[in-house]
Amino acid sequence: MKKIFNYLLVNCVIILGLASCGNENDIQDGFPEAPNQTTEISEIHTIYKGVDYFVKSEVINDSVVFLGNEEFQSLYNNILSKNENLSMYYNEDGSLEYFDSYEELAVAKNILSVNDNTSPTLKTTGVMTKVTFWDDKNYKDRAFSFLAGLNSYESVTQFRDKPYYFNDKCSSLKLEYTSNSLGYKGVVRMYEHDNFRGKCLVFEVSYYSPKRDISNLNNHSFGDKMTSFILDVQPL
């Protein structure tokens, strides 16, 4: 009788153990693993209306969060991010300057419109600037290059259709000044919407500062946002 009791007791323990394992599996199955997150943190210098802000920019799965400066975080959340015409200029020292509109930026940085940028006696200068846009950050995946010189600007009103299929895809870029001419600059304006509308990000190059290599546009709150652009050359 004692042997039978011990036998039954052992079986009960085994059954309870199996049931416990099953419950653990059920619990684990009930809580799926959190998706993998990729994060990048960089320090950036921003300027708005003459005031300098030094902040950390954290990119979490292509979303940008500003850290370490509550004043700028409030400014960005309540004013800058809500401005549909916000324009940004990448300064030579690497700082990012915000303006309330492209018109305000153009006046402050002495940028002419394409129609105003005419120098008919200098058509023979050839290619003076080049921009290349990449699909992924760190200059990877698909890429499109565009060239411009005096009186020969390049633009795309929308990247949605052939041959690009590149709408809201640009994640990195390189802008180069390829000329030995001292008195000019290459200017690229990247727009959030088609036909050069909406938020805008502007880069310049010249003989004195000939390259802008931007490996991750998310750090400038412009990753996967470009829909149209203009590239041209104009006087310094």
Summary of the structure (lengths in Angstrom):
residues: 236
radius of gyration: 27.3
end to end distance: 103.4
largest distance: 114.1
contacts: 674
relative contact order: 0.14
helix: 25%
strand: 39%
